[in-house]
């Protein structure tokens, strides 16, 4: 279970002005749920993901992952939680160019303190990349690179995957393939998935859509309804 309770995030601009990037956000994401956080660029989506990941801290309010208050964990505790229980998928893949496909996926397990090459190989098979373990990211298509990112996120069996514009750098057909794979694997393994997106298409793959405007979470929509 992921919970955000009345979370605010303020940033200083030019050392003087406080800018509210997040305004009283409240959110619950159950285990195995696939949810879309929909809004324009600058609406606060990435800020909320960063709070859930423990990368950033709320100015006030509370963020919980699996019943743990992230603020109470301290910096070291948040780092360990990220490495072991939170998966990330980025718009631009963020694969290490000097590591092979297998090494990129296995690194996630190494950082979690659970090295296991067989598990990494299995994760690559599950996303359809068997036979490409020894390739480098530059030798793959954009869709294949994002599949590596999906395998890297899933391999450590996280409680939640946070995906920031997961199809933003892909064409429509490839994006559909990645979203089908990602949402299906998360439902299969009982992993919560929260996707920040400005793409109506991505929302079709979610059980619930949350709309974000100017740092505020607005209405919820269940089912594959497209936002206007």
C-alpha positions in Angstrom: 0.0 0.0 0.0 1.2 3.5 -0.9 -0.2 6.4 0.9 0.3 10.2 0.6 -1.4 12.3 3.2 -1.8 16.1 2.7 1.6 16.4 1.1 2.9 19.8 0.1 6.2 20.7 -1.6 7.5 24.2 -1.8 10.6 25.4 -3.6 12.5 28.7 -3.3 13.0 30.7 -6.5 15.9 33.2 -6.5 16.2 32.5 -2.8 13.1 34.6 -2.0 9.8 33.3 -3.4 8.2 30.1 -2.4 6.7 28.1 -5.3 4.2 25.4 -4.3 4.9 22.4 -6.7 2.5 20.2 -4.7 -0.6 21.3 -2.9 -2.1 19.0 -0.3 -1.9 15.8 -2.3 -3.7 12.8 -0.9 -3.3 9.4 -2.6 -3.7 5.7 -1.9 -2.4 3.0 -4.3 -3.3 -0.6 -3.4 -1.0 -3.6 -4.2 -1.3 -4.6 -7.8 -3.1 -1.5 -8.9 -2.1 0.2 -12.2 -2.8 3.9 -12.0 -2.1 6.9 -14.2 -1.2 10.4 -13.0 -2.3 12.6 -15.8 -1.3 16.2 -16.4 0.6 18.7 -18.4 4.3 19.3 -18.0 5.0 21.3 -14.8 1.8 20.2 -13.1 3.6 18.4 -10.3 3.6 14.8 -11.5 7.4 14.3 -11.2 7.5 16.0 -7.8 4.9 13.5 -6.5 6.9 10.6 -7.9 10.1 11.9 -6.2 8.3 12.1 -2.9 7.1 8.5 -3.2 10.6 7.4 -4.1 12.1 9.2 -1.1 14.3 11.2 -3.5 12.8 14.4 -2.2 11.0 15.2 1.1 7.6 16.9 1.5 7.6 20.4 3.0 4.7 19.1 5.1 2.5 16.0 5.1 3.3 12.3 5.2 4.3 9.7 2.6 4.2 6.0 3.4 5.4 2.9 1.5 4.3 -0.5 2.8 3.3 1.2 6.1 6.7 2.9 6.6 6.8 6.6 7.1 9.5 7.8 4.7 10.5 10.8 6.8 11.0 8.5 9.9 13.3 6.2 8.0 16.0 8.8 7.5 18.2 9.2 4.5 19.9 5.8 4.7 16.6 4.1 5.3 15.1 5.8 2.3 18.0 4.8 0.1 17.7 1.1 1.2 13.9 1.2 0.5 14.5 2.6 -3.0 17.1 -0.1 -3.8 15.0 -3.0 -2.5 11.3 -2.1 -2.8 10.9 0.6 -5.5 11.4 0.3 -9.2 11.9 3.1 -11.7 11.2 3.5 -15.4 12.3 6.7 -17.1 11.3 8.4 -20.4 14.9 8.3 -21.6 15.6 4.7 -20.3 18.6 5.7 -18.2 20.5 2.6 -19.1 24.3 2.6 -18.4 25.9 2.7 -21.9 29.1 0.8 -20.9 27.1 -2.1 -19.4 25.5 -4.9 -21.4 21.8 -5.5 -21.2 22.3 -8.3 -18.7 24.6 -6.2 -16.6 22.1 -3.3 -16.5 19.4 -5.6 -15.2 21.7 -7.4 -12.8 22.9 -4.1 -11.3 19.5 -3.6 -9.9 19.8 -6.8 -7.9 23.4 -6.0 -6.8 22.3 -2.6 -5.4 19.5 -4.4 -3.5 22.0 -6.8 -2.0 20.6 -9.8 -3.8 22.9 -10.6 -6.8 21.4 -13.4 -8.9 22.3 -13.8 -12.6 19.6 -16.4 -13.2 16.9 -14.0 -12.0 18.3 -11.3 -14.2 18.2 -13.7 -17.2 14.7 -14.7 -16.4 13.6 -11.1 -16.2 15.0 -10.5 -19.7 13.2 -13.6 -21.0 9.9 -12.3 -19.5 10.1 -9.1 -21.6 11.0 -10.9 -24.8 14.8 -10.1 -24.9 16.2 -13.6 -24.7 19.3 -13.7 -26.9 20.2 -10.0 -26.4 21.8 -10.3 -23.0 25.3 -9.4 -24.3 24.2 -6.4 -26.4 24.9 -2.8 -25.4 22.1 -0.3 -25.1 23.3 1.5 -28.2 22.7 -1.7 -30.2 19.0 -1.8 -29.3 15.9 0.0 -30.6 14.1 2.5 -28.4 11.4 -0.1 -27.6 14.0 -2.7 -26.7 15.8 -0.3 -24.4 12.6 0.4 -22.6 12.0 -3.3 -22.3 15.4 -3.6 -20.6 14.2 -0.8 -18.3 11.0 -2.7 -17.5 13.1 -5.8 -16.7 15.4 -3.8 -14.5 12.5 -2.4 -12.5 10.7 -5.8 -12.1 13.7 -8.0 -11.4 13.9 -7.1 -7.7 10.2 -7.7 -7.1 9.5 -4.2 -5.9 6.4 -3.1 -4.0 5.8 -0.3 -6.5 7.1 0.8 -9.9 7.2 4.6 -10.6 7.2 5.3 -14.3 7.8 8.9 -15.4 6.5 9.3 -19.0 7.4 5.7 -19.8 6.4 6.0 -23.5 7.4 9.7 -24.0 10.3 8.8 -26.2 8.6 6.0 -28.2 6.3 5.9 -31.2 2.7 4.9 -30.7 3.0 1.3 -31.7 6.1 0.6 -29.6 4.5 2.6 -26.7 1.5 0.3 -26.8 3.7 -2.8 -26.7 5.6 -1.5 -23.7 2.5 -0.5 -21.8 0.8 -3.8 -22.5 3.9 -5.6 -21.2 4.5 -3.3 -18.2 0.9 -3.2 -16.9 0.4 -7.0 -17.5 3.6 -7.9 -15.6 2.6 -5.6 -12.7 -0.9 -7.1 -12.4 0.6 -10.6 -12.6 3.1 -10.1 -9.8 0.9 -7.9 -7.6 3.2 -4.9 -8.1 1.7 -1.4 -7.8 2.3 0.8 -10.8 2.0 4.6 -10.9 2.6 6.2 -14.3 3.1 9.9 -14.7 2.0 10.9 -18.1 0.7 13.7 -20.4 -0.5 11.1 -22.9 -4.2 10.1 -23.0 -3.2 6.8 -24.5 -1.2 5.8 -21.5 -4.3 6.3 -19.3 -6.1 3.5 -21.2 -3.9 1.0 -19.5 -4.7 2.1 -16.0 -7.4 0.9 -13.6 -7.7 4.5 -12.4 -6.7 7.9 -13.7 -5.7 10.8 -11.4 -5.7 14.3 -12.9 -3.1 16.7 -11.7 -3.3 20.5 -12.3 -1.0 23.1 -10.8 0.2 20.8 -8.1 -3.3 19.7 -7.1 -4.7 16.2 -7.5 -8.2 16.4 -8.9 -10.9 13.9 -10.0 -10.4 10.2 -10.3 -11.6 8.2 -13.3 -12.0 4.4 -13.3 -11.6 2.2 -16.3 -10.0 3.0 -19.7 -11.7 6.4 -20.2 -9.7 8.8 -22.2 -9.2 12.3 -20.7 -10.5 15.1 -22.9 
